[in-house]
């Protein structure tokens, strides 16, 4: 994707809700300690709600509970929000569907590319294709440091949320670090440094690394890892990682005690090589951008993490 990227949780979670916009996310770690977080989409203020007749739908649900460098091939439509980004009809990057009209990806994938040269494909086995009508790269994206490496693609027409094979991923819990959580990276990138891209969507499980460890215990300089980034992988051994071609794709983690529902913790951004020791993958930290996403995704129909009757 123009970059060489180094690129089943043991938590128990409970939810409580008072309205559609807010619910509490209570997480219990392996030491039986509770961590409470407020999950807030701010639909009424941050998100510009659609005038269209939107169907009720849930985000983040995979299509199978069966289970990249060190990765496994996914089942058919396992991660139904995965988008293939093509430029001039050639595979370039990945992205994540976040509602019926928008895809999140990395800014470095699409910066300077006219929308009419970009197309998107979903459900690689039952193809759904869309063109792009608008590209929104973050205003503060820095192509040298990869800070604010995030972009929004608007589809030329919505996808059908009544197609139960196709589903957006949930946006992440606000102000939560995801430290020490297991996460999944999925993509069509190369399986090893210097390798070739794969025709089959693959996944790899990585560990989210605390910010202080990524800044001080890796090959990266502390200033390289900004507050808008997060690291995931295995510092000492490397091996499991995102790689070239996975750019823009999701770093996703579960947030429900029932397996199979995911939130978008990060976006594959950059790194030193692929799977190298001391050089974990670096990802855009999505929950730093929830208000920005909300203000730049007008007219969409949103899916919610839990059934409508729970809000």
N, C-alpha and C positions, 0 to 999 in steps of 0.2 A: 504494500500500500504506500509505496514511496518512502517507507521507513523500515529500518531493521529494528524490530521491537523485541525487547526482552519481556519482550513481553511474552449434605446430610449432616447438618449441624447437630451438635450435642446439646443444643439449647431447648428449653421448654418455654413456650410463649402463650400468653393469654391476652385477649382483647376485651375492652369494654368501650361502649359508644354512647354518646348523648345526642349526636346529630350527624348529618351527612358529612360535614366538613371535618369533624374531629373525632378521634378515638384514642384511647390510651393503649400503649404497647408495653406490656410487662414481660420482661425476659428474665428467665432464671438460668444462670450459668451452671457449669459442672460442679461448682462448690456450693450450689444451692443458694446463691446470693441473687436477690431480685434487682433488676434494673428497669426502671420505668421511663418510657419515652412517649412523647406526644406525637401521634401521626396526624399530620394536618395537611390536607390538599389545598385548603383555602379556595374551594371552588367558586365561592360567591365573590371573592375579591381578587385573588391572584389570577384565577383562570377566567377568561372571557367565555362565558357559557354560550352554547350554540342555540340558535333560533330553530334549528331543525328538530324533527321528532326523533329523539334518541332512544334506542332500546336499552333496557337494563342489562348490564353485563358485569362480569368480574374480571379483574386484571390478574396477570401473573400466574395463571393456572397452566401447567404443562399438560400435554396430551397423553402422557404415559408416566407411570411411576417406575418403570424399568430403567434400570440404569443401563493436538495439537501437540505439542511436544510432550510425550508421555501420556497422550490422550486416547479417548475411546470414541468410536463412531456413535452418534446419537441415533435414537429410533426415529421413525418417520414422524415429522411434525412435532417432535418432542418439545422444542422451544418455539412456539408458534408466532412469537414477536420478531424472530430473526429476519432481517432484511439483507438481501444482497444489493450492494450499490455498484452500478455499472456506469462507466464513463466511456463514451463512444462504443457502447455495447460490449465493453470488456470489463471483467471483474476487477474491482479496485479496492473496495473496503466493505465493511459490514456496518449494520445499524440496528436499532431497536425501535419497534413500533410502540408508541406510548399512548396513543388514542387512535381514532379512526382516520386521522388526517395528517399526522406528523410522525416523523422518525428522528430520533436522536442519534448523532454520530460524532466523530472527532472533527474538529475544525480543520486539521491538517489534511483530511481526506478531500475536502470540497472547497477550500479557500481559493477564490479566483476562478472557479469553474462555473460557466454559465448554466443556469438551471436546465435549459433545453438540451444540454449534453448529458444529463444525468437521468438514469432510470433506476427503478427499484423492483426487486422481485421478492415475493413472499411464498411460503409453502412450496419449497423446491420440487416436491413430488406432485402437487396439484397446483400448477403455477398460477399465481396472481401477479400481474404486472401493472405498475403505475409509472407515470412520468412525474417530474418534479416541476412545480410552478414557482417555487421560491426557495432560496437558500439564505438562511440567517446564521452567519458566523458571529460568535461572541465578539462584542466591540473591543474587548481588551485582550483578545487572543494574541499571544506572542510566539511567532514561528521559530524563534531562536531557543526560547526556554520551554516552549509548549505549555506555558501557563494559560489557563482558560481555554483549553483545547476541547471545545464543545461547539456543536452546530446543530441547527434544526432544519430539516427538509420538509417542506409542505407538499403533500401529494396533489396531483392535478384533479383528483376526485377521491372521495372517501372510500375506504374499504368497508366491507359488509360485516358489522359486528354480530349479525345473526348467523354468520358462518362460524360454527363453533370450533372449527379447526384453527381458525385465525383469531388471535387474541393479543392485546397489548400487554406489556410487562408493567407492573406497578412502579410508580415513582418511589423513591426511598424514604425511609423514616428521616425526619428532619433532625439535624444536630446530633447525629449518632455516628460513632467512629467506625463501627464494625470490626474493631480490633480483635484479633485471634479467632475470628469466625472463618469457617470454611466457605468458599465461594466457588462458583463455576464460571469458567471462561469458555465461550463457544465461538466457533468461527470456521472459515474455509481457508485459513492461512496455511503456511508451510508447517510441516511437522518437525522440522529441525532447521537450524541455522544454515542458510545456503540451499535449502531444499526447494521443492516445488509446491505450489498451492494444491489443495485437495478438492475434488469434485463433491465430496461428501462432508456435511457438517459434522464437526468433531467437538468434543468437550474435554476439559481437563479441570481437575479440582485443585485449587490453590488456597493458601492460608493468608488472610489479611494481616499485614505486618503493622504494628504500631508506628505512628509517625516518627517518634524519637528513634526507634530502632532503624528505620529506613534512612534517616538522616545521618546517624552516627555509627551504624554497624554494617554498612554496605560500601560498595565502590563509589557511590554517589557522594558529591559534596553536599553538606547540609542545606546550602542555599538553593540547590537544584530542586529540592522537594518542597514545593510551596504548600500553603494551606489548602489550595485547590486541587491537590493531588493526593493519591493514596497508593500504597505499594502492596503487592500480593505475590506470593510465591514461597520459596523456601531458601532462605539466605545461604545456609551452609552448603547445600547440595545442588541447588539450581534445579535442572531437569524439567520439572513441570512449569510451563510458561505459555503465554501467548507468543506469537511469532509473526513474521512478515505476512501481511494479508489479513491478519485478524484486527487491524486498526479499525476503530469506530464501533466495534462490537461490545457486547455487554460483559461486565463483571457482575454476576447476579448471585444473590444470597436469599435463602428462605427467611421468612419472618412469621411463620405460622407453625404451630405445633403439629399440624397435619402436613406431611411431606408433599411437595409438588406445587407450592405457590411461591413465586419469586418477586423480588424487588431489584431495581437497577441501582446497585451500589456504585458502580464505576463504569467508565468507558475506556477501552483499550487505547492508550496514548503513545507511550514511548518506553525505551529502555536500552541497555547496552547488550546487543546481541540477543540470543534466544536461549533461555534456560541455563545461563552461565551462573556458577556460584558467585555469591556476593553481589549479584546484579538482578534483583527481582523486577518483575514488570511494574510499570508505573501507569496509573490510571487517573482519569479525570474524576474528581469526587463529586458525584451528581447532586448530593443534597446541599451543596454550596450554591446551587443554581435553581432552586425550586421556584423562586419568585420570577427569575428571568425566564424560565421555561413557561410559567403561567402567563406572563405578559406578552409572549411571542407565539402563542398557539391559539389564536382566536378562531371561533367557529367550529371547534371540534366537539365530538361526543366522547365523553370520558367513561371508562369503566372504573369501578371502585373495588377495593380489596375484599369487601364482604358483601353478602346479599343486601339489596336495597332495604329489605324489611328490618335489617339490623341497625339502620341509621336513623 
